[in-house]
Amino acid sequence: MAEKDQRQTYPLAPTNGYVRSDEEAAGSELSKELRRKKRMKCLAYAVAFAVFQTGVILLFSLTVMKIKNPKFRVRSATFETFEVVTSNPSFNLRMNAELGVKNTNFGHYKFDDSTITFSYKGVQVGSAIVQKARARARSTKKFNVVVDLSSTGLPSNLELGNDLNSGFIVLSSESRLKGKVELMKVMKKKKSTDMSCTMEVYISSQDVRNVKCK
């Protein structure tokens, strides 16, 4: 009976192994979540950088790399010689004209020699040589030409006398520059620009007014 009353007792199984397994599982899940968030953050940075880079390239192509035609204009003019006869309608003028080549590009504009002609009612009355030069990036190249204007070759049916008696005559100027725009000393593109201007030459004050260019 004593043997039957004696009950064998067993020690409780340790629980530390289960606790560690739960902690490890939780730690593993947290680590996975942190890695996932890190990957998402890296992906977001990569997308943001790609969008930024695309925007920069687009802005660069629309501004710096977009090459426009320079503008060639008569800016002003003065006279060194001013001879006008109304009784026998004629004029002989020596005009000092200031010209300008406006270059809005981000590269230099180099243009070749050219000719500028001045006309009265479609008939040429004078011309001058435009020397080759360079307009710097985003600036206006200003220079002067001296031209002799004479009515000697005008036909009589142009009614020059009426214009002279009215107090002024209208002259027009035309020219064409051919050259190249150079970007960063690597890219070169041919560009031409045309001049088409009108101006009023006043007899009494001997000056030029209302210069208009297309």
Secondary structure, DSSP 4 states (H G I P E B T S, - for coil): -HHHH-----PPPPSHHHHHHHHHHHHHHHHHHHHHHHHHHHHHHHHHHHHHHHHHHHHHHHTTS-----EEEEEEEEEEEEEEETTTTEEEEEEEEEEEEEE-SSSEEEE--EEEEEEETTEEEEEEEE--EEEPTTEEEEEEEEEEEE-TT--GGG-HHHHHHHTEEEEEEEEEEEEEEEETTTEEEEEEEEEEEEEEEETTTTEEEEEEE-
